[in-house]
Amino acid sequence: MRYEYTITKEGGESEIMKAMSWKKLFKSLLIKYPEFSGWCTYMNKKGHVQVKSFNKGRETKNDDKTIHQPKRN
């Protein structure tokens, strides 16, 4: 598999799942845990850490402005 995703549930339990893409992981995660609440962490192809949050089986938007600050000239 191309990517390793660290799946962390709200209770703090974590496991590693492998998948070829984010879409395939998302689908297999919701088949395994239909009402999943927690977050997924992985490193993308450019080496940046990505975090995706879930609440009751739906992906939630991260409003953390500290991650995506514009570059200063």
C-alpha positions in Angstrom: 0.0 0.0 0.0 1.1 3.5 -0.7 0.1 5.4 2.5 -0.1 4.5 6.2 -2.9 6.2 8.0 -3.1 6.5 11.8 -6.7 6.2 12.9 -7.4 7.5 16.4 -10.8 7.1 18.1 -12.2 9.6 20.5 -11.3 7.3 23.4 -7.6 7.5 22.5 -7.3 4.0 20.9 -5.2 4.1 17.7 -4.5 1.8 14.9 -2.7 1.9 11.6 -4.5 1.2 8.3 -2.9 1.1 4.9 -4.6 2.3 1.6 -3.7 3.5 -1.8 -5.6 6.8 -1.5 -7.7 8.9 0.9 -10.9 7.9 -0.8 -10.3 4.2 -0.5 -9.3 4.6 3.2 -12.4 6.7 3.9 -14.7 4.0 2.3 -13.1 1.1 4.2 -13.0 3.1 7.5 -16.8 3.7 7.3 -17.5 0.1 6.4 -15.5 -1.0 9.4 -16.8 1.7 11.8 -20.1 3.2 10.5 -20.4 5.8 13.2 -16.7 6.6 13.5 -15.7 9.6 15.6 -12.1 10.6 15.9 -9.4 11.6 13.5 -7.0 10.3 10.8 -3.4 11.4 10.4 -1.1 10.8 7.4 1.8 12.2 5.5 1.0 13.3 1.9 3.2 12.8 -1.1 4.9 16.2 -0.5 5.8 15.2 3.1 3.2 17.4 4.8 1.2 15.9 7.8 -2.5 15.9 7.1 -5.2 15.6 9.8 -8.8 14.8 9.0 -11.5 14.8 11.7 -14.7 12.8 11.9 -17.8 13.1 13.9 -20.5 10.3 13.7 -19.3 9.0 10.4 -19.0 12.4 8.7 -15.8 14.3 7.9 -15.7 17.7 9.7 -13.9 20.8 8.6 -10.8 21.8 10.5 -10.9 25.6 11.2 -7.3 25.6 12.6 -5.8 28.8 11.1 -2.4 28.1 12.5 -1.7 25.3 10.0 -2.4 27.3 6.9 -0.9 30.7 7.4 0.1 32.6 4.3 3.8 33.0 3.6 5.4 36.4 4.5 7.5 38.2 1.9 
